[in-house]
Amino acid sequence: MKFGYARVSKNDQSLDVQIQKLKDAGCDEIFMEKVSGAKDDRTELNRLMDKLRKGDIICVVRLDRLGRRMMKLIELINGFKEKGIEFVSLENNIDTTNSLGMVLFSMCAAFSEMERELIRERVKAGLDVAHKKGRKGGRPKALTPTKLETLLSLKKSGEFSVNQICTMAGVTRSVYYRAIAEA
C-alpha cells in the first residue's frame, strides 16, 4: 500500500497542494498534520508509523515535510528500509524503490554525517579555546559565597522560616537544602 504524509507548520497554511501531489503520485491513504516539523510528537505521523507494514511505501512531497533535522530523517528512513518499507520524496527525487534513489539517499546521509562531524570538531575546538582562556562551561552557580553567607546567618538566627530565608537570599528551596547539607 502507498501512504502519503502531508504536513504544514501553521494552522493558517494549506495542505491542498501537498495532498493533490500525493494523490497524483498514487497514494492510497494520506495522513495530514498541522504541526511544526521540529516537534517530535506528531500524532498523524505516529498513526502512519503504526499502520506501515513490509512492502508499503511512504510518500512525501519534500523531505522537510517528514522532519527538519537531517540526522533524524536519515534514522527514520533507515528504519523504514530495515522493516522493508520504501520511501519516496517527490520533489527531492529520492525513491528507495530503485537503485538511483538509494544512491541519492546514501549521499544525503554521507553529507549529513560529515556535517555532524564538522560541527562536533568546531564545538570541541571552541570549548578547548575557552577552557585555555580560563572560562568554565556550564550553568552559573546558583549559590554565590555572599548568598551562602546570608543563608547560613539567617538560618542560624532561627527567626525565619525556610521560605522566608529562600526569598531573602534569592535562592530556591532545593538550593537551600543542598547548601545546608554541604555546610
mmCIF file of the C-alpha atoms, coordinates in Angstrom:
data_MODEL
# 
_entry.id   MODEL 
# 
loop_
_atom_site.group_PDB 
_atom_site.id 
_atom_site.type_symbol 
_atom_site.label_atom_id 
_atom_site.label_alt_id 
_atom_site.label_comp_id 
_atom_site.label_asym_id 
_atom_site.label_entity_id 
_atom_site.label_seq_id 
_atom_site.pdbx_PDB_ins_code 
_atom_site.Cartn_x 
_atom_site.Cartn_y 
_atom_site.Cartn_z 
_atom_site.occupancy 
_atom_site.B_iso_or_equiv 
_atom_site.pdbx_formal_charge 
_atom_site.auth_seq_id 
_atom_site.auth_comp_id 
_atom_site.auth_asym_id 
_atom_site.auth_atom_id 
_atom_site.pdbx_PDB_model_num 
ATOM 1   C CA . MET A 1 1   ? 0.000  0.000  0.000  1.00 0.00 ? 1   MET A CA 1 
ATOM 2   C CA . LYS A 1 2   ? 1.217  3.527  -0.725 1.00 0.00 ? 2   LYS A CA 1 
ATOM 3   C CA . PHE A 1 3   ? 0.751  6.050  2.075  1.00 0.00 ? 3   PHE A CA 1 
ATOM 4   C CA . GLY A 1 4   ? 1.174  9.804  1.806  1.00 0.00 ? 4   GLY A CA 1 
ATOM 5   C CA . TYR A 1 5   ? 2.172  12.177 4.574  1.00 0.00 ? 5   TYR A CA 1 
ATOM 6   C CA . ALA A 1 6   ? 1.470  15.911 4.320  1.00 0.00 ? 6   ALA A CA 1 
ATOM 7   C CA . ARG A 1 7   ? 2.414  18.475 6.935  1.00 0.00 ? 7   ARG A CA 1 
ATOM 8   C CA . VAL A 1 8   ? 2.319  22.242 7.354  1.00 0.00 ? 8   VAL A CA 1 
ATOM 9   C CA . SER A 1 9   ? 3.765  24.139 10.305 1.00 0.00 ? 9   SER A CA 1 
ATOM 10  C CA . LYS A 1 10  ? 0.915  26.541 10.980 1.00 0.00 ? 10  LYS A CA 1 
ATOM 11  C CA . ASN A 1 11  ? -2.860 26.258 11.110 1.00 0.00 ? 11  ASN A CA 1 
ATOM 12  C CA . ASP A 1 12  ? -3.310 29.065 8.575  1.00 0.00 ? 12  ASP A CA 1 
ATOM 13  C CA . GLN A 1 13  ? -1.242 27.220 5.935  1.00 0.00 ? 13  GLN A CA 1 
ATOM 14  C CA . SER A 1 14  ? -2.957 24.961 3.427  1.00 0.00 ? 14  SER A CA 1 
ATOM 15  C CA . LEU A 1 15  ? -2.304 21.274 2.831  1.00 0.00 ? 15  LEU A CA 1 
ATOM 16  C CA . ASP A 1 16  ? -4.157 21.317 -0.522 1.00 0.00 ? 16  ASP A CA 1 
ATOM 17  C CA . VAL A 1 17  ? -1.109 21.446 -2.834 1.00 0.00 ? 17  VAL A CA 1 
ATOM 18  C CA . GLN A 1 18  ? 0.653  18.617 -0.982 1.00 0.00 ? 18  GLN A CA 1 
ATOM 19  C CA . ILE A 1 19  ? -2.491 16.495 -0.907 1.00 0.00 ? 19  ILE A CA 1 
ATOM 20  C CA . GLN A 1 20  ? -3.018 16.914 -4.658 1.00 0.00 ? 20  GLN A CA 1 
ATOM 21  C CA . LYS A 1 21  ? 0.598  15.939 -5.417 1.00 0.00 ? 21  LYS A CA 1 
ATOM 22  C CA . LEU A 1 22  ? 0.314  12.874 -3.182 1.00 0.00 ? 22  LEU A CA 1 
ATOM 23  C CA . LYS A 1 23  ? -2.944 11.865 -4.900 1.00 0.00 ? 23  LYS A CA 1 
ATOM 24  C CA . ASP A 1 24  ? -1.273 12.338 -8.295 1.00 0.00 ? 24  ASP A CA 1 
ATOM 25  C CA . ALA A 1 25  ? 1.564  10.082 -7.080 1.00 0.00 ? 25  ALA A CA 1 
ATOM 26  C CA . GLY A 1 26  ? -0.988 7.333  -6.441 1.00 0.00 ? 26  GLY A CA 1 
ATOM 27  C CA . CYS A 1 27  ? -1.201 7.350  -2.649 1.00 0.00 ? 27  CYS A CA 1 
ATOM 28  C CA . ASP A 1 28  ? -3.975 5.103  -1.313 1.00 0.00 ? 28  ASP A CA 1 
ATOM 29  C CA . GLU A 1 29  ? -4.267 6.928  2.000  1.00 0.00 ? 29  GLU A CA 1 
ATOM 30  C CA . ILE A 1 30  ? -2.943 10.330 3.080  1.00 0.00 ? 30  ILE A CA 1 
ATOM 31  C CA . PHE A 1 31  ? -2.134 11.388 6.627  1.00 0.00 ? 31  PHE A CA 1 
ATOM 32  C CA . MET A 1 32  ? -2.328 15.158 7.208  1.00 0.00 ? 32  MET A CA 1 
ATOM 33  C CA . GLU A 1 33  ? -0.908 17.232 10.022 1.00 0.00 ? 33  GLU A CA 1 
ATOM 34  C CA . LYS A 1 34  ? -0.658 20.884 11.047 1.00 0.00 ? 34  LYS A CA 1 
ATOM 35  C CA . VAL A 1 35  ? 2.301  20.924 13.427 1.00 0.00 ? 35  VAL A CA 1 
ATOM 36  C CA . SER A 1 36  ? 5.928  22.087 13.416 1.00 0.00 ? 36  SER A CA 1 
ATOM 37  C CA . GLY A 1 37  ? 8.442  19.658 11.906 1.00 0.00 ? 37  GLY A CA 1 
ATOM 38  C CA . ALA A 1 38  ? 10.746 20.324 14.838 1.00 0.00 ? 38  ALA A CA 1 
ATOM 39  C CA . LYS A 1 39  ? 8.277  18.692 17.238 1.00 0.00 ? 39  LYS A CA 1 
ATOM 40  C CA . ASP A 1 40  ? 8.819  15.014 17.953 1.00 0.00 ? 40  ASP A CA 1 
ATOM 41  C CA . ASP A 1 41  ? 5.237  14.340 18.999 1.00 0.00 ? 41  ASP A CA 1 
ATOM 42  C CA . ARG A 1 42  ? 3.242  14.242 15.784 1.00 0.00 ? 42  ARG A CA 1 
ATOM 43  C CA . THR A 1 43  ? 0.001  12.308 16.148 1.00 0.00 ? 43  THR A CA 1 
ATOM 44  C CA . GLU A 1 44  ? -0.673 11.637 12.463 1.00 0.00 ? 44  GLU A CA 1 
ATOM 45  C CA . LEU A 1 45  ? 2.910  10.594 11.727 1.00 0.00 ? 45  LEU A CA 1 
ATOM 46  C CA . ASN A 1 46  ? 2.718  8.190  14.682 1.00 0.00 ? 46  ASN A CA 1 
ATOM 47  C CA . ARG A 1 47  ? -0.575 6.792  13.336 1.00 0.00 ? 47  ARG A CA 1 
ATOM 48  C CA . LEU A 1 48  ? 1.067  6.314  9.932  1.00 0.00 ? 48  LEU A CA 1 
ATOM 49  C CA . MET A 1 49  ? 4.077  4.579  11.506 1.00 0.00 ? 49  MET A CA 1 
ATOM 50  C CA . ASP A 1 50  ? 1.763  2.152  13.324 1.00 0.00 ? 50  ASP A CA 1 
ATOM 51  C CA . LYS A 1 51  ? -0.017 1.325  10.078 1.00 0.00 ? 51  LYS A CA 1 
ATOM 52  C CA . LEU A 1 52  ? 3.079  0.667  7.924  1.00 0.00 ? 52  LEU A CA 1 
ATOM 53  C CA . ARG A 1 53  ? 3.878  -2.951 7.001  1.00 0.00 ? 53  ARG A CA 1 
ATOM 54  C CA . LYS A 1 54  ? 6.602  -4.649 4.992  1.00 0.00 ? 54  LYS A CA 1 
ATOM 55  C CA . GLY A 1 55  ? 6.220  -3.790 1.298  1.00 0.00 ? 55  GLY A CA 1 
ATOM 56  C CA . ASP A 1 56  ? 4.423  -0.488 1.944  1.00 0.00 ? 56  ASP A CA 1 
ATOM 57  C CA . ILE A 1 57  ? 5.625  2.820  0.511  1.00 0.00 ? 57  ILE A CA 1 
ATOM 58  C CA . ILE A 1 58  ? 5.597  6.129  2.353  1.00 0.00 ? 58  ILE A CA 1 
ATOM 59  C CA . CYS A 1 59  ? 5.498  9.192  0.131  1.00 0.00 ? 59  CYS A CA 1 
ATOM 60  C CA . VAL A 1 60  ? 6.081  12.873 0.948  1.00 0.00 ? 60  VAL A CA 1 
ATOM 61  C CA . VAL A 1 61  ? 6.198  15.919 -1.315 1.00 0.00 ? 61  VAL A CA 1 
ATOM 62  C CA . ARG A 1 62  ? 9.520  17.122 0.181  1.00 0.00 ? 62  ARG A CA 1 
ATOM 63  C CA . LEU A 1 63  ? 11.887 15.713 2.802  1.00 0.00 ? 63  LEU A CA 1 
ATOM 64  C CA . ASP A 1 64  ? 11.282 18.658 5.138  1.00 0.00 ? 64  ASP A CA 1 
ATOM 65  C CA . ARG A 1 65  ? 7.623  17.616 5.432  1.00 0.00 ? 65  ARG A CA 1 
ATOM 66  C CA . LEU A 1 66  ? 8.763  14.486 7.268  1.00 0.00 ? 66  LEU A CA 1 
ATOM 67  C CA . GLY A 1 67  ? 11.223 16.298 9.535  1.00 0.00 ? 67  GLY A CA 1 
ATOM 68  C CA . ARG A 1 68  ? 13.632 19.198 9.888  1.00 0.00 ? 68  ARG A CA 1 
ATOM 69  C CA . ARG A 1 69  ? 16.787 17.552 11.210 1.00 0.00 ? 69  ARG A CA 1 
ATOM 70  C CA . MET A 1 70  ? 18.696 15.575 8.589  1.00 0.00 ? 70  MET A CA 1 
ATOM 71  C CA . MET A 1 71  ? 20.083 13.019 11.041 1.00 0.00 ? 71  MET A CA 1 
ATOM 72  C CA . LYS A 1 72  ? 16.573 12.327 12.351 1.00 0.00 ? 72  LYS A CA 1 
ATOM 73  C CA . LEU A 1 73  ? 15.324 11.899 8.772  1.00 0.00 ? 73  LEU A CA 1 
ATOM 74  C CA . ILE A 1 74  ? 18.133 9.500  7.931  1.00 0.00 ? 74  ILE A CA 1 
ATOM 75  C CA . GLU A 1 75  ? 17.431 7.433  11.057 1.00 0.00 ? 75  GLU A CA 1 
ATOM 76  C CA . LEU A 1 76  ? 13.745 7.346  10.144 1.00 0.00 ? 76  LEU A CA 1 
ATOM 77  C CA . ILE A 1 77  ? 14.328 6.327  6.523  1.00 0.00 ? 77  ILE A CA 1 
ATOM 78  C CA . ASN A 1 78  ? 16.934 3.717  7.518  1.00 0.00 ? 78  ASN A CA 1 
ATOM 79  C CA . GLY A 1 79  ? 14.332 2.364  9.943  1.00 0.00 ? 79  GLY A CA 1 
ATOM 80  C CA . PHE A 1 80  ? 11.889 2.096  7.025  1.00 0.00 ? 80  PHE A CA 1 
ATOM 81  C CA . LYS A 1 81  ? 14.443 0.148  4.972  1.00 0.00 ? 81  LYS A CA 1 
ATOM 82  C CA . GLU A 1 82  ? 15.115 -2.268 7.852  1.00 0.00 ? 82  GLU A CA 1 
ATOM 83  C CA . LYS A 1 83  ? 11.384 -3.003 8.046  1.00 0.00 ? 83  LYS A CA 1 
ATOM 84  C CA . GLY A 1 84  ? 11.066 -3.474 4.276  1.00 0.00 ? 84  GLY A CA 1 
ATOM 85  C CA . ILE A 1 85  ? 9.230  -0.167 3.793  1.00 0.00 ? 85  ILE A CA 1 
ATOM 86  C CA . GLU A 1 86  ? 10.172 2.019  0.823  1.00 0.00 ? 86  GLU A CA 1 
ATOM 87  C CA . PHE A 1 87  ? 10.363 5.806  0.856  1.00 0.00 ? 87  PHE A CA 1 
ATOM 88  C CA . VAL A 1 88  ? 9.669  8.392  -1.857 1.00 0.00 ? 88  VAL A CA 1 
ATOM 89  C CA . SER A 1 89  ? 10.225 12.151 -1.705 1.00 0.00 ? 89  SER A CA 1 
ATOM 90  C CA . LEU A 1 90  ? 8.635  13.583 -4.847 1.00 0.00 ? 90  LEU A CA 1 
ATOM 91  C CA . GLU A 1 91  ? 10.452 16.919 -5.159 1.00 0.00 ? 91  GLU A CA 1 
ATOM 92  C CA . ASN A 1 92  ? 13.820 15.705 -3.822 1.00 0.00 ? 92  ASN A CA 1 
ATOM 93  C CA . ASN A 1 93  ? 13.951 12.830 -6.346 1.00 0.00 ? 93  ASN A CA 1 
ATOM 94  C CA . ILE A 1 94  ? 14.608 10.297 -3.609 1.00 0.00 ? 94  ILE A CA 1 
ATOM 95  C CA . ASP A 1 95  ? 12.985 6.949  -4.264 1.00 0.00 ? 95  ASP A CA 1 
ATOM 96  C CA . THR A 1 96  ? 14.333 3.986  -2.297 1.00 0.00 ? 96  THR A CA 1 
ATOM 97  C CA . THR A 1 97  ? 12.407 1.583  -4.536 1.00 0.00 ? 97  THR A CA 1 
ATOM 98  C CA . ASN A 1 98  ? 15.193 1.911  -7.147 1.00 0.00 ? 98  ASN A CA 1 
ATOM 99  C CA . SER A 1 99  ? 18.988 1.883  -7.007 1.00 0.00 ? 99  SER A CA 1 
ATOM 100 C CA . LEU A 1 100 ? 19.439 5.519  -8.134 1.00 0.00 ? 100 LEU A CA 1 
ATOM 101 C CA . GLY A 1 101 ? 17.160 6.710  -5.342 1.00 0.00 ? 101 GLY A CA 1 
ATOM 102 C CA . MET A 1 102 ? 19.142 4.653  -2.835 1.00 0.00 ? 102 MET A CA 1 
ATOM 103 C CA . VAL A 1 103 ? 22.392 6.220  -4.096 1.00 0.00 ? 103 VAL A CA 1 
ATOM 104 C CA . LEU A 1 104 ? 20.939 9.736  -3.693 1.00 0.00 ? 104 LEU A CA 1 
ATOM 105 C CA . PHE A 1 105 ? 19.724 8.898  -0.211 1.00 0.00 ? 105 PHE A CA 1 
ATOM 106 C CA . SER A 1 106 ? 23.120 7.430  0.719  1.00 0.00 ? 106 SER A CA 1 
ATOM 107 C CA . MET A 1 107 ? 24.823 10.612 -0.489 1.00 0.00 ? 107 MET A CA 1 
ATOM 108 C CA . CYS A 1 108 ? 22.490 12.735 1.648  1.00 0.00 ? 108 CYS A CA 1 
ATOM 109 C CA . ALA A 1 109 ? 23.287 10.503 4.616  1.00 0.00 ? 109 ALA A CA 1 
ATOM 110 C CA . ALA A 1 110 ? 27.038 10.800 3.990  1.00 0.00 ? 110 ALA A CA 1 
ATOM 111 C CA . PHE A 1 111 ? 26.895 14.602 3.730  1.00 0.00 ? 111 PHE A CA 1 
ATOM 112 C CA . SER A 1 112 ? 24.800 14.776 6.870  1.00 0.00 ? 112 SER A CA 1 
ATOM 113 C CA . GLU A 1 113 ? 27.281 12.612 8.763  1.00 0.00 ? 113 GLU A CA 1 
ATOM 114 C CA . MET A 1 114 ? 30.150 14.780 7.529  1.00 0.00 ? 114 MET A CA 1 
ATOM 115 C CA . GLU A 1 115 ? 28.329 17.939 8.626  1.00 0.00 ? 115 GLU A CA 1 
ATOM 116 C CA . ARG A 1 116 ? 27.673 16.450 12.058 1.00 0.00 ? 116 ARG A CA 1 
ATOM 117 C CA . GLU A 1 117 ? 31.358 15.541 12.411 1.00 0.00 ? 117 GLU A CA 1 
ATOM 118 C CA . LEU A 1 118 ? 32.454 19.067 11.383 1.00 0.00 ? 118 LEU A CA 1 
ATOM 119 C CA . ILE A 1 119 ? 30.084 20.629 13.902 1.00 0.00 ? 119 ILE A CA 1 
ATOM 120 C CA . ARG A 1 120 ? 31.387 18.306 16.616 1.00 0.00 ? 120 ARG A CA 1 
ATOM 121 C CA . GLU A 1 121 ? 35.004 19.279 15.800 1.00 0.00 ? 121 GLU A CA 1 
ATOM 122 C CA . ARG A 1 122 ? 34.189 23.017 15.819 1.00 0.00 ? 122 ARG A CA 1 
ATOM 123 C CA . VAL A 1 123 ? 32.371 22.773 19.138 1.00 0.00 ? 123 VAL A CA 1 
ATOM 124 C CA . LYS A 1 124 ? 35.243 20.821 20.692 1.00 0.00 ? 124 LYS A CA 1 
ATOM 125 C CA . ALA A 1 125 ? 37.808 23.338 19.383 1.00 0.00 ? 125 ALA A CA 1 
ATOM 126 C CA . GLY A 1 126 ? 35.737 26.241 20.722 1.00 0.00 ? 126 GLY A CA 1 
ATOM 127 C CA . LEU A 1 127 ? 35.429 24.620 24.143 1.00 0.00 ? 127 LEU A CA 1 
ATOM 128 C CA . ASP A 1 128 ? 39.186 23.935 24.218 1.00 0.00 ? 128 ASP A CA 1 
ATOM 129 C CA . VAL A 1 129 ? 39.962 27.599 23.418 1.00 0.00 ? 129 VAL A CA 1 
ATOM 130 C CA . ALA A 1 130 ? 37.504 28.815 26.058 1.00 0.00 ? 130 ALA A CA 1 
ATOM 131 C CA . HIS A 1 131 ? 38.973 26.417 28.627 1.00 0.00 ? 131 HIS A CA 1 
ATOM 132 C CA . LYS A 1 132 ? 42.513 27.661 27.889 1.00 0.00 ? 132 LYS A CA 1 
ATOM 133 C CA . LYS A 1 133 ? 41.290 31.231 28.430 1.00 0.00 ? 133 LYS A CA 1 
ATOM 134 C CA . GLY A 1 134 ? 40.036 30.205 31.860 1.00 0.00 ? 134 GLY A CA 1 
ATOM 135 C CA . ARG A 1 135 ? 36.332 30.053 31.065 1.00 0.00 ? 135 ARG A CA 1 
ATOM 136 C CA . LYS A 1 136 ? 34.381 27.367 32.789 1.00 0.00 ? 136 LYS A CA 1 
ATOM 137 C CA . GLY A 1 137 ? 31.446 25.874 30.957 1.00 0.00 ? 137 GLY A CA 1 
ATOM 138 C CA . GLY A 1 138 ? 28.052 25.083 32.303 1.00 0.00 ? 138 GLY A CA 1 
ATOM 139 C CA . ARG A 1 139 ? 25.451 26.924 34.210 1.00 0.00 ? 139 ARG A CA 1 
ATOM 140 C CA . PRO A 1 140 ? 26.404 29.696 36.667 1.00 0.00 ? 140 PRO A CA 1 
ATOM 141 C CA . LYS A 1 141 ? 26.308 28.613 40.310 1.00 0.00 ? 141 LYS A CA 1 
ATOM 142 C CA . ALA A 1 142 ? 23.001 29.450 41.965 1.00 0.00 ? 142 ALA A CA 1 
ATOM 143 C CA . LEU A 1 143 ? 24.682 29.981 45.297 1.00 0.00 ? 143 LEU A CA 1 
ATOM 144 C CA . THR A 1 144 ? 27.403 32.612 45.422 1.00 0.00 ? 144 THR A CA 1 
ATOM 145 C CA . PRO A 1 145 ? 29.616 32.876 48.524 1.00 0.00 ? 145 PRO A CA 1 
ATOM 146 C CA . THR A 1 146 ? 27.696 36.026 49.539 1.00 0.00 ? 146 THR A CA 1 
ATOM 147 C CA . LYS A 1 147 ? 24.325 34.267 49.232 1.00 0.00 ? 147 LYS A CA 1 
ATOM 148 C CA . LEU A 1 148 ? 25.670 31.277 51.183 1.00 0.00 ? 148 LEU A CA 1 
ATOM 149 C CA . GLU A 1 149 ? 26.837 33.550 53.997 1.00 0.00 ? 149 GLU A CA 1 
ATOM 150 C CA . THR A 1 150 ? 23.434 35.295 54.067 1.00 0.00 ? 150 THR A CA 1 
ATOM 151 C CA . LEU A 1 151 ? 21.591 31.993 54.024 1.00 0.00 ? 151 LEU A CA 1 
ATOM 152 C CA . LEU A 1 152 ? 23.638 30.475 56.874 1.00 0.00 ? 152 LEU A CA 1 
ATOM 153 C CA . SER A 1 153 ? 23.368 33.570 59.078 1.00 0.00 ? 153 SER A CA 1 
ATOM 154 C CA . LEU A 1 154 ? 19.575 33.757 58.555 1.00 0.00 ? 154 LEU A CA 1 
ATOM 155 C CA . LYS A 1 155 ? 19.206 30.070 59.425 1.00 0.00 ? 155 LYS A CA 1 
ATOM 156 C CA . LYS A 1 156 ? 21.466 30.433 62.469 1.00 0.00 ? 156 LYS A CA 1 
ATOM 157 C CA . SER A 1 157 ? 19.351 33.321 63.775 1.00 0.00 ? 157 SER A CA 1 
ATOM 158 C CA . GLY A 1 158 ? 16.332 30.986 63.981 1.00 0.00 ? 158 GLY A CA 1 
ATOM 159 C CA . GLU A 1 159 ? 13.945 33.878 63.315 1.00 0.00 ? 159 GLU A CA 1 
ATOM 160 C CA . PHE A 1 160 ? 12.840 32.953 59.790 1.00 0.00 ? 160 PHE A CA 1 
ATOM 161 C CA . SER A 1 161 ? 11.106 30.086 58.014 1.00 0.00 ? 161 SER A CA 1 
ATOM 162 C CA . VAL A 1 162 ? 12.785 28.229 55.147 1.00 0.00 ? 162 VAL A CA 1 
ATOM 163 C CA . ASN A 1 163 ? 10.575 30.066 52.631 1.00 0.00 ? 163 ASN A CA 1 
ATOM 164 C CA . GLN A 1 164 ? 11.470 33.451 54.114 1.00 0.00 ? 164 GLN A CA 1 
ATOM 165 C CA . ILE A 1 165 ? 15.186 32.616 54.086 1.00 0.00 ? 165 ILE A CA 1 
ATOM 166 C CA . CYS A 1 166 ? 14.992 31.474 50.460 1.00 0.00 ? 166 CYS A CA 1 
ATOM 167 C CA . THR A 1 167 ? 13.207 34.676 49.455 1.00 0.00 ? 167 THR A CA 1 
ATOM 168 C CA . MET A 1 168 ? 15.669 36.910 51.291 1.00 0.00 ? 168 MET A CA 1 
ATOM 169 C CA . ALA A 1 169 ? 18.723 35.044 49.979 1.00 0.00 ? 169 ALA A CA 1 
ATOM 170 C CA . GLY A 1 170 ? 17.268 34.815 46.465 1.00 0.00 ? 170 GLY A CA 1 
ATOM 171 C CA . VAL A 1 171 ? 17.585 31.029 46.149 1.00 0.00 ? 171 VAL A CA 1 
ATOM 172 C CA . THR A 1 172 ? 15.230 28.104 45.640 1.00 0.00 ? 172 THR A CA 1 
ATOM 173 C CA . ARG A 1 173 ? 14.364 25.618 48.386 1.00 0.00 ? 173 ARG A CA 1 
ATOM 174 C CA . SER A 1 174 ? 16.426 22.892 46.711 1.00 0.00 ? 174 SER A CA 1 
ATOM 175 C CA . VAL A 1 175 ? 19.497 25.175 46.664 1.00 0.00 ? 175 VAL A CA 1 
ATOM 176 C CA . TYR A 1 176 ? 18.840 25.996 50.332 1.00 0.00 ? 176 TYR A CA 1 
ATOM 177 C CA . TYR A 1 177 ? 18.658 22.345 51.409 1.00 0.00 ? 177 TYR A CA 1 
ATOM 178 C CA . ARG A 1 178 ? 21.728 21.414 49.365 1.00 0.00 ? 178 ARG A CA 1 
ATOM 179 C CA . ALA A 1 179 ? 23.699 24.289 50.929 1.00 0.00 ? 179 ALA A CA 1 
ATOM 180 C CA . ILE A 1 180 ? 22.670 23.288 54.454 1.00 0.00 ? 180 ILE A CA 1 
ATOM 181 C CA . ALA A 1 181 ? 23.635 19.658 53.799 1.00 0.00 ? 181 ALA A CA 1 
ATOM 182 C CA . GLU A 1 182 ? 27.048 20.667 52.423 1.00 0.00 ? 182 GLU A CA 1 
ATOM 183 C CA . ALA A 1 183 ? 27.795 23.337 55.086 1.00 0.00 ? 183 ALA A CA 1 
# 
